[in-house]
Every structure is written in C-alpha cells, then in structure tokens.
Amino acid sequence: YDGSYNNLNNPDWGAAGSNLLLRAPVGYDNLISTPAGPNRPNPRVVSNSLFAQDGLLNDPLNLSDFCWVWGQFMDHDFGMTPDGNEDASISVPQGDSWFDPFNTGQMKIPMKRNIFDPATGTTTLNPRRHPNMITAYIDGSGVYGSDEQRANWLRAFTGGKLKTSAGNLPPFNTYNGEQDTPIDPNAPHMDNPVGLSQKFFVCGDARANENPLLFAFHTIFVREHNRLCGELAVQHPDWDDEQLYQHARKLVSGLIQSIVYNEWLPAVGVQLTPYQGYDPTVDAQLFNVFTAAAFRLGHTLLNGRLMRVDNSGNEIPEGHMLLRDAFFNPFPVIGHGIEPFIKGMGIQTQQGFDAKVVDDVRNFLFGPPGAGGLDLAAINI
C-alpha cells in the first residue's frame, strides 16, 4: 500500500514518507532552511492586487467542474505534505476589508510550515527537504489508503468489498460505519479543521471530506470497486476475499490511470509522448516545485457555487450550495447523496486558467474571515 518496491532497484522511490525531489535551486533565505521572502511584498497584498476576482471568468475551453475536481482527486492520490508546528502566519495589511475590518493592524492569517525530514536542513549541501506522506504513484491510494492500517479498516473482509454506509456511501468513523453509532477511536484519521461534525466519512485519503464534489469521486470509486467484486465473484466462484479485493483494486487503479492519461491530460492540453515501457532509472516521486507551486494552478479553476440539479438539469428544491459553506460539511451529502452534485458538476463550466481566484477560497477558505477563514492565494505565495 505504501508504494515501496514499485521500483525493485530502488524500493523507496515514490514510497509514502520519501522526500519530495528538488528540481529547482532551493530558495531558503539562508539556503538551508529559513523561510524566503522577508523583503518581498506581503502575500496578502499580492493576493488582493493580482488574484481578486469579480464576476465569472469561465474557462474558454468550456471544460466543466469535473475537470478541476478530478485534478484535486488526483492531487490527493499522489501528494500530501502536512503542516508542522512552525508558525508562518501572514500579516494582514491594516484596514484589509475582509481580514482587518476594525483597522487594528494586528491581524494575521494563520499558517504553519510543512513538516520536514529532520535529517535535512543542516548545511547548504543538505537543505531542508519535505516528505510526501502518501504514495507518489497514481495507484488509487485515495480509495484504498497508503498504509495497511487504513486499508484494512476500510475493508469489509467479505466478498472482497469495501465498507459502505447508508446510501451506498463510504463508511463513517464509527464502530459499524453507520452515522448513528459511536465513534471508533481506532478509525483512521480524517482531516476536520472546521468541526461541523465529529462524525465523518472515512476514505483512503484524509482530505476526502474537504468538499462534496471531491467526496463524490471517492464515493464513485468505492462503488466501482464493490461492483467489480460482484462481477468477479460470478466469474471466479473459487476466489476468496483477498483475491477478489486485490483484483478489483488493480482494476480500479488502472481505470483511474486510464482517465488521467487518456482523457484528463489531453482535455487540459497536455500531450504526452507514447509510452515506451517501464523505466527503472526514473524516480517517480514528485518534484517539490510541482506540489508546492505548479499543480496549484487548479485553484484558479474553482467556482464559488456548487450546483445541485436533478435528472432534468433543474435546481433541486434545496438549492445550489456556496463553496464557502461546503468545506468539511458532510450534511448535504448525508441528506441528499452525491448524485445532485455529480449532475451539477457536469453542467457548470469551470473558471479559466488565469491568475484569478474566487472569494470562497481567497477570503473564506474553511470559514469566514476572523473565524477560521483563510486566503488560499496568499498561502500559495
């Protein structure tokens, strides 16, 4: 599950916990570990000046919300470097209309530096490096996990299937996976910075509950895994639970890879050279500059509204949902399932590839300003 031994010559390459690769020269202020940029413009000032978006700026390629949500689902399949304990909070300009409405000049946007490999950051020849805590491979880890403990908790251990809860959704972090039972203290960790509920769905990646559209993709592949197990059980009545599980897992991982390389990348304009076979000299780990900067391009694609529609494309009675109200909020899915969100994704055009970011993540990320709200553009900077 942890991605080790994908490369037999270098078993740690791309494995969970291995360090991100350095492609560009390090930019630390002391070239070892201290944060860069003390003499550069304030990130919130840059965000306000360059990234503020007024109105819709739809994608000229007419790609739907499926595009950016799939990108997030993929990002969470191959990259995660959690925050550590070192403070790197961003000073808010005095009088900022969102984050300092009372003109105190003392407000900050909370931020922590990422965790790092303690064996690094000692000299200019050994600058600070950061681990990727999940597998770097497109291997369905968002469905199955990047460690055996999470993978086993998610399994039903019957018929090769994964656990589900009412509505054919992933299980809750409870003893039997249903919402109405006590929380299982041994359930895998799931991110929950907003705290709307202490009961959350458990998936292969800890960030699965971040928004309902992302969660919908996690759900789709749990369902697909279990559907495949049913087919395989008919085709191979002699297979046991382990055989059914592993074969379905392999098929789901291959399906995800196929969507990435044959559909998603061409849709966003990436044309790869034809596959020439496995190259054991390539380290599959992510480049630091990719995960910290380049792949954050998806943040410009977000819409501030999550559409919820019926089979005719009409808004459901409960209405659409603002992205700012959806962060780590399981209740819309519990009440009405993922289907209205999936249909809505398909009919709403995403925002364009540009330097503009909607207020829902530039001023309201994970809550209102002053009450948990963050500026994703400033954090990216």
C-alpha positions as CSV (number, residue, x, y, z in Angstrom):
1,Y,0.0,0.0,0.0
2,D,2.9,2.4,0.7
3,G,4.3,2.3,-2.8
4,S,7.5,0.6,-1.9
5,Y,9.1,-1.8,-4.2
6,N,7.4,-0.4,-7.3
7,N,11.0,0.1,-8.4
8,L,12.8,-3.1,-7.4
9,N,16.3,-1.5,-7.7
10,N,15.3,1.5,-5.5
11,P,12.4,0.2,-3.3
12,D,11.9,3.6,-1.5
13,W,11.4,5.6,-4.7
14,G,7.9,7.0,-4.7
15,A,7.0,5.3,-1.4
16,A,5.0,7.0,1.3
17,G,7.3,9.0,3.5
18,S,10.0,9.5,1.0
19,N,11.2,13.1,0.3
20,L,10.0,15.3,-2.5
21,L,12.6,15.8,-5.2
22,L,14.4,19.1,-5.7
23,R,14.3,20.3,-9.3
24,A,15.0,24.0,-8.8
25,P,17.7,25.5,-6.6
26,V,16.4,26.0,-3.0
27,G,15.1,29.4,-2.2
28,Y,15.6,29.5,1.5
29,D,16.7,32.8,2.9
30,N,19.9,31.2,4.3
31,L,20.0,28.5,1.6
32,I,19.4,25.9,4.3
33,S,16.0,26.1,6.0
34,T,14.8,29.6,6.9
35,P,11.7,31.0,5.0
36,A,12.4,33.0,2.0
37,G,10.8,36.3,1.2
38,P,11.2,38.6,4.3
39,N,11.9,41.5,1.9
40,R,9.3,40.6,-0.7
41,P,5.8,42.1,-1.0
42,N,3.3,40.9,1.6
43,P,1.4,37.8,0.3
44,R,-2.0,39.2,1.2
45,V,-1.2,42.4,-0.6
46,V,-0.2,40.4,-3.7
47,S,-3.4,38.3,-3.4
48,N,-5.6,41.4,-3.2
49,S,-3.7,43.1,-6.1
50,L,-3.5,40.2,-8.5
51,F,-5.8,37.4,-7.6
52,A,-9.1,39.1,-6.6
53,Q,-11.9,38.0,-9.0
54,D,-15.0,40.0,-9.7
55,G,-17.7,38.0,-11.5
56,L,-17.4,34.9,-13.6
57,L,-14.3,34.2,-15.8
58,N,-15.4,31.0,-17.5
59,D,-12.9,28.6,-19.0
60,P,-12.6,29.3,-22.7
61,L,-12.2,25.6,-23.3
62,N,-15.6,25.1,-21.8
63,L,-14.4,22.4,-19.5
64,S,-16.8,21.5,-16.7
65,D,-16.3,21.4,-13.0
66,F,-15.4,17.7,-13.5
67,C,-12.0,19.0,-14.7
68,W,-10.9,20.8,-11.5
69,V,-12.5,18.3,-9.2
70,W,-10.7,15.4,-10.9
71,G,-7.5,17.4,-10.6
72,Q,-8.0,17.7,-6.9
73,F,-8.8,14.0,-6.6
74,M,-5.6,13.2,-8.4
75,D,-3.6,15.6,-6.3
76,H,-4.8,13.8,-3.2
77,D,-3.8,10.5,-4.8
78,F,-0.1,11.3,-5.1
79,G,0.8,14.1,-2.9
80,M,0.4,15.1,0.8
81,T,2.9,17.0,3.0
82,P,1.1,18.0,6.2
83,D,1.6,21.2,8.2
84,G,4.1,21.1,11.1
85,N,4.3,23.3,14.2
86,E,6.5,26.2,12.9
87,D,4.5,29.3,12.6
88,A,4.5,31.1,9.3
89,S,1.4,33.3,9.7
90,I,0.8,36.0,7.1
91,S,0.5,39.6,8.4
92,V,-2.7,41.2,7.2
93,P,-2.4,44.8,5.8
94,Q,-4.0,47.3,8.2
95,G,-7.6,48.0,7.2
96,D,-8.0,44.9,5.0
97,S,-11.7,44.9,4.3
98,W,-12.0,41.2,4.9
99,F,-9.4,40.3,7.5
100,D,-8.9,43.6,9.4
101,P,-12.3,45.4,9.2
102,F,-11.6,47.2,12.5
103,N,-8.3,48.6,11.3
104,T,-6.2,47.1,14.1
105,G,-3.1,46.4,12.0
106,Q,-2.6,43.3,14.2
107,M,-4.5,40.6,12.3
108,K,-2.8,37.5,10.8
109,I,-3.8,34.7,8.5
110,P,-2.7,31.6,10.4
111,M,-0.3,29.4,8.6
112,K,2.2,26.7,9.5
113,R,5.2,25.5,7.7
114,N,5.2,22.0,6.3
115,I,6.7,19.1,8.2
116,F,10.3,18.3,7.1
117,D,12.8,15.5,7.2
118,P,14.8,16.1,10.4
119,A,17.9,14.6,8.8
120,T,17.9,17.6,6.4
121,G,18.3,21.3,6.8
122,T,21.8,21.1,8.3
123,T,24.0,22.8,5.7
124,T,23.8,24.4,2.3
125,L,24.8,20.9,0.9
126,N,21.9,19.4,2.8
127,P,19.0,21.8,2.6
128,R,15.7,21.2,4.3
129,R,13.5,18.7,2.4
130,H,9.9,17.6,2.8
131,P,8.4,14.1,2.8
132,N,5.4,13.1,0.8
133,M,3.3,11.1,3.2
134,I,1.3,9.2,0.6
135,T,2.4,7.2,-2.5
136,A,3.6,9.2,-5.4
137,Y,2.1,6.7,-7.8
138,I,-1.4,7.0,-9.4
139,D,-2.4,3.9,-7.7
140,G,-5.9,4.5,-6.2
141,S,-4.5,5.4,-2.8
142,G,-7.3,7.9,-2.4
143,V,-9.6,4.9,-2.4
144,Y,-7.6,2.3,-0.6
145,G,-5.0,4.3,1.5
146,S,-1.3,4.5,1.6
147,D,-0.8,2.2,4.6
148,E,-2.1,-1.2,5.6
149,Q,-3.9,0.0,8.8
150,R,-6.1,2.4,6.8
151,A,-6.6,-0.1,4.0
152,N,-7.7,-2.8,6.4
153,W,-10.1,-0.6,8.3
154,L,-11.8,0.3,5.0
155,R,-12.3,-3.3,4.0
156,A,-15.5,-5.3,4.7
157,F,-13.5,-8.6,4.6
158,T,-16.3,-10.3,2.8
159,G,-16.6,-10.8,-0.9
160,G,-13.5,-8.6,-1.5
161,K,-15.6,-5.4,-0.9
162,L,-15.1,-2.1,0.9
163,K,-17.2,-0.9,3.7
164,T,-20.2,1.3,2.9
165,S,-22.8,3.2,4.9
166,A,-26.4,4.1,4.2
167,G,-27.0,5.5,0.7
168,N,-24.1,3.4,-0.6
169,L,-21.6,6.0,0.7
170,P,-18.2,5.3,2.3
171,P,-18.3,4.4,6.0
172,F,-18.4,6.8,8.9
173,N,-15.7,6.8,11.5
174,T,-17.8,4.7,13.8
175,Y,-17.8,1.2,15.1
176,N,-20.1,-0.2,12.3
177,G,-19.5,2.5,9.8
178,E,-23.0,4.0,10.2
179,Q,-23.7,7.5,11.4
180,D,-25.9,6.5,14.3
181,T,-23.3,4.5,16.2
182,P,-20.4,5.7,18.5
183,I,-17.1,6.9,17.0
184,D,-14.5,4.3,16.7
185,P,-11.3,5.6,18.3
186,N,-9.3,3.3,16.0
187,A,-10.8,4.7,12.9
188,P,-8.2,6.3,10.5
189,H,-7.5,10.0,10.8
190,M,-9.6,12.2,8.6
191,D,-9.0,16.0,8.4
192,N,-11.7,18.1,10.1
193,P,-10.4,21.7,10.6
194,V,-13.9,23.2,10.5
195,G,-15.5,20.9,13.2
196,L,-19.1,21.0,11.9
197,S,-19.4,17.3,12.9
198,Q,-17.2,14.8,14.7
199,K,-18.6,12.0,12.5
200,F,-17.1,12.0,9.1
201,F,-16.7,9.6,6.2
202,V,-13.5,7.6,6.1
203,C,-11.8,7.2,2.8
204,G,-8.3,6.3,1.5
205,D,-7.1,9.9,1.8
206,A,-7.5,12.0,4.9
207,R,-8.8,15.0,2.9
208,A,-11.8,13.3,1.3
209,N,-14.4,15.4,3.2
210,E,-12.9,18.7,2.1
211,N,-15.8,19.4,-0.2
212,P,-18.8,17.4,-1.6
213,L,-17.5,17.3,-5.2
214,L,-14.2,15.7,-4.1
215,F,-16.0,13.3,-1.9
216,A,-18.3,12.3,-4.8
217,F,-15.3,10.9,-6.6
218,H,-14.1,9.0,-3.6
219,T,-17.6,7.5,-3.4
220,I,-17.8,6.7,-7.1
221,F,-14.7,4.5,-6.9
222,V,-15.7,2.8,-3.7
223,R,-18.9,1.8,-5.5
224,E,-17.0,0.8,-8.6
225,H,-14.7,-1.4,-6.5
226,N,-17.7,-3.2,-5.0
227,R,-19.4,-3.5,-8.3
228,L,-16.4,-5.2,-9.8
229,C,-16.1,-7.5,-6.8
230,G,-19.7,-8.7,-7.6
231,E,-18.8,-9.4,-11.2
232,L,-15.5,-11.1,-10.3
233,A,-17.2,-13.3,-7.8
234,V,-19.5,-14.6,-10.5
235,Q,-16.7,-15.1,-13.0
236,H,-14.4,-16.7,-10.4
237,P,-16.5,-18.5,-7.8
238,D,-13.4,-20.1,-6.3
239,W,-11.8,-16.8,-5.4
240,D,-11.6,-15.8,-1.7
241,D,-12.0,-12.3,-0.2
242,E,-8.3,-11.4,-0.7
243,Q,-8.2,-12.4,-4.3
244,L,-11.4,-10.5,-5.1
245,Y,-10.2,-7.4,-3.2
246,Q,-6.8,-7.3,-4.8
247,H,-8.0,-7.9,-8.3
248,A,-10.7,-5.2,-8.1
249,R,-8.2,-2.9,-6.5
250,K,-5.9,-3.4,-9.5
251,L,-8.8,-2.8,-12.0
252,V,-9.9,0.4,-10.2
253,S,-6.3,1.7,-10.1
254,G,-5.9,1.0,-13.8
255,L,-9.2,2.8,-14.5
256,I,-8.0,5.9,-12.7
257,Q,-4.7,5.8,-14.6
258,S,-6.6,5.5,-17.9
259,I,-8.8,8.5,-17.1
260,V,-5.7,10.6,-16.2
261,Y,-3.6,9.8,-19.3
262,N,-6.3,9.2,-21.9
263,E,-8.9,11.8,-21.0
264,W,-8.0,14.4,-18.4
265,L,-4.5,15.4,-19.5
266,P,-5.5,15.7,-23.2
267,A,-8.5,17.8,-22.2
268,V,-6.3,20.3,-20.4
269,G,-3.9,20.4,-23.3
270,V,-1.1,18.0,-22.2
271,Q,0.1,15.7,-24.9
272,L,2.5,13.0,-23.7
273,T,4.9,11.1,-25.8
274,P,3.8,7.5,-26.4
275,Y,4.6,5.1,-23.6
276,Q,7.8,3.2,-24.1
277,G,7.7,0.9,-21.2
278,Y,8.8,0.9,-17.6
279,D,12.0,2.9,-17.0
280,P,13.7,1.8,-13.7
281,T,16.0,4.9,-13.8
282,V,13.2,7.4,-13.2
283,D,12.3,8.3,-9.6
284,A,8.5,8.7,-9.6
285,Q,8.5,10.9,-6.5
286,L,7.0,14.4,-7.1
287,F,9.2,17.5,-7.5
288,N,8.8,19.9,-4.7
289,V,8.1,22.7,-7.1
290,F,5.3,20.7,-8.7
291,T,3.4,20.1,-5.5
292,A,4.1,23.5,-3.8
293,A,3.6,25.6,-6.9
294,A,2.8,24.3,-10.4
295,F,-0.1,21.9,-9.6
296,R,-1.8,24.6,-7.6
297,L,-3.0,26.0,-10.9
298,G,-6.2,24.3,-10.2
299,H,-7.1,26.9,-7.5
300,T,-7.9,29.3,-10.3
301,L,-10.5,26.9,-11.8
302,L,-12.8,26.8,-8.9
303,N,-16.4,28.1,-9.0
304,G,-17.9,29.7,-5.9
305,R,-21.1,27.8,-6.4
306,L,-21.6,24.0,-6.3
307,M,-24.6,23.2,-8.5
308,R,-27.1,20.6,-7.3
309,V,-29.5,19.5,-10.1
310,D,-32.0,16.8,-10.9
311,N,-32.1,14.5,-13.9
312,S,-33.6,17.3,-16.0
313,G,-30.9,19.7,-15.1
314,N,-33.1,21.7,-12.8
315,E,-32.0,23.1,-9.4
316,I,-33.2,20.8,-6.6
317,P,-35.6,22.2,-4.0
318,E,-32.8,22.6,-1.5
319,G,-30.9,24.8,-3.9
320,H,-27.3,25.1,-5.0
321,M,-24.6,25.5,-2.4
322,L,-21.8,28.0,-2.0
323,L,-18.3,26.5,-1.9
324,R,-17.6,28.6,1.3
325,D,-20.4,26.7,3.0
326,A,-19.3,23.2,1.8
327,F,-15.9,22.8,3.4
328,F,-15.8,19.7,5.5
329,N,-19.6,19.8,5.7
330,P,-21.0,16.2,5.4
331,F,-24.6,17.1,5.9
332,P,-25.6,17.9,2.3
333,V,-24.4,14.5,1.2
334,I,-26.0,12.7,4.2
335,G,-29.3,14.4,3.3
336,H,-29.4,14.1,-0.5
337,G,-26.5,11.9,-1.6
338,I,-23.8,12.7,-4.2
339,E,-25.9,12.5,-7.3
340,P,-27.2,16.1,-7.4
341,F,-23.6,17.3,-7.0
342,I,-22.3,15.0,-9.8
343,K,-25.0,16.2,-12.2
344,G,-24.2,19.8,-11.3
345,M,-20.5,19.2,-12.0
346,G,-21.3,18.2,-15.5
347,I,-23.4,21.2,-16.5
348,Q,-21.4,24.1,-14.9
349,T,-18.3,25.4,-16.7
350,Q,-15.2,25.8,-14.5
351,Q,-13.4,29.1,-14.2
352,G,-10.5,29.8,-16.5
353,F,-6.8,29.0,-16.3
354,D,-5.7,32.5,-15.1
355,A,-4.4,34.4,-12.1
356,K,-7.9,35.0,-10.6
357,V,-9.3,33.1,-7.6
358,V,-12.9,33.2,-6.3
359,D,-13.6,34.7,-2.9
360,D,-14.7,31.4,-1.5
361,V,-11.1,30.3,-1.2
362,R,-9.4,33.7,-1.2
363,N,-11.4,35.0,1.7
364,F,-13.5,32.2,3.1
365,L,-11.3,29.1,2.9
366,F,-12.5,26.8,5.8
367,G,-14.7,29.6,7.3
368,P,-15.5,33.3,7.4
369,P,-12.6,35.8,7.8
370,G,-11.7,36.0,11.5
371,A,-13.4,32.7,12.3
372,G,-11.2,30.2,10.5
373,G,-11.2,31.8,7.1
374,L,-8.0,31.7,5.1
375,D,-6.6,33.1,1.8
376,L,-5.5,30.3,-0.3
377,A,-3.8,32.6,-2.9
378,A,-1.7,34.2,-0.1
379,I,-0.9,30.8,1.4
380,N,0.2,29.6,-2.1
381,I,2.5,32.6,-2.4
